[in-house]
Amino acid sequence: MRTILLVDDEPDILFVLELLLRARGYHIVTARNGAEAIEAANANLPDLVISDWMMPVMDGAQLYRCFQAVPILHGVPFVFMSAAVPPVEVTQGTYLKKPFDPERLFELVERHVRS
């Protein structure tokens, strides 16, 4: 079973994403910010990270850089989410604008967990 790490400071968004992706058969791990996500990833290596871009404590960009610095996490793909205009820094991951169509989410997840 593939593991997806969901990272967002909005509990409602985490809840909905978790429901949608569990229904598709994925094992889901959640975190409310990048610092929690690092701990979660070290405890349960994800196949994919879906992360909000703007969060307290550690944002999506900082989280991505931390993953790149850790050999075991380096190759984990990212999908970034944000209601804001895509930041220029989003060059290494895929960007999903909130609110998003669940089918688009599923398409991105399938593309990343297959590779």
N, C-alpha and C positions, 0 to 999 in steps of 0.2 A: 504494500500500500504506500503510495506517495505521500510525503509530508509537506504541507504548505504552512509557512509561518506568516500569519496575518499581523500587521503592525499598524495600529491607529489609535489616536487618543480619544476618539468618539466611540463610546461603548455600543451605541445603536448600530453603527457601521460594522464593528467587529461581529456583533450578534448576527446581522443579516448575512454578511459574507460567510461566516462560519456555517450557518444553516444551508446556504446555497451550495457551498463546496462539500460539506459532509454528505449532502444528498447525492452528490456525484461520486461519492466513494473515497474522498480524500481524508487523510488524517490531518487534523487541524490543530495548530498550536497558536496561541494568541499572545500579544504583548501590547502594552499601552504606549510605549515609546521605544526609541532605539536602544536605550540601556537595557531595558527588559528583554528586548529582542536578542541582544548579544547573549545574555544568560540563557534564554530559551534555545537558541541555536547551538550553544555549546552542550546543552543537555540532550537535545534531540535534533540532529543534523537535518535541516530542511532540504527539499528538492527544489523549492521555489520560495521566494519572499515576495509578498504583496504588501507594500508599505506606503503609508501616507507620506507626503512630502514635508508638510509643516506640522511638527509636533514639539511639545515641550521636552526638556531634558536632553534629548538627542534627536535631531531631525533626520529625514530620509537620506540626505546627502552625507551626513556624518555616519549614519548607519552603514551606508554603502562603502564608504572609505574604510570603516572598521572591518567589514567583511573582506575587502581586498587585501588587508594587512595580515589576515590570519590564513595560513596555507590551507587548512581543511575547509574553510568557508569561501575561499577565493573564487571558486567556479560556480557558486550558487547564483542562478539568474534572479533578477529583480523585475517586478512590475511596480512602478510608482503610480500613486493616485493623488489627485489634488483637484480642488474646485477652482484653483487659480490657473492662470495662463501657464503653460509648461515652462519651467525655468530652463535657461540655457544649459545649466549643468546636467540636465537629464539627457545624457548622450550614451550612457552605458546600459541603461535599462529601457524598458518599455513604459510608455506613459498612458494612463487611463484617466480621462477627465471625469470628475464627479459632477453631477450624477451620471452613471453609466448604465448602459444596456447590459443586463446579465449575460446575454448571448455573446457579447463582445468580451466580457470577462472570461467566460468559459473557453472561447476561442484562444485567448492569450494564454490561459492556464494550460490548455492542451498542447499548444505550440511549445511552451517552455518545459513542460515535464516530459515530453517525448524526446527532447534532444539530449 
